[in-house]
Amino acid sequence: MYWDTKFVQPLPDFRIYVEIEDGRKGVFDMKPYLDRGIFRELRNVHYFNQVGILFGAVTWPNEQDIAPETLIAEMRPASEDVTPRAPHAKSFDPRGSEHRG
């Protein structure tokens, strides 16, 4: 769908760089969510950096995810100094094994 995430990359300071199927690109700040319920686990930087894409949604291995409408509403345009490091988005296989998309 047009709001599906096609690329995600973890950034310093608990932010993620995202690219949406419709061409939008931006940075989403996760810090406001890190003290809320299931998102507390994301305070672990190693775990936070395991962000990926599952069925077009930004997600982490233990099923934390960000609703596409929240992602789009709250992401800020990416500055020129934020550029993807990897050629492909990291995604998760629904059967549980990690793979590159």
PEQUI-V567871 format. One line per field, one symbol per residue. ss: DSSP state (a for helix, b for strand, c for the rest). A space follows every 10 residues. Layout:
ss->???
This chain:
ss->ccccbbbbbb bcccbbbbbb ccccbbbbbc aaacccaaaa aaacaaaacc cbbbccbbbc ccccbccaaa aaaacbbccc cccccccccb bbcccccbbb c
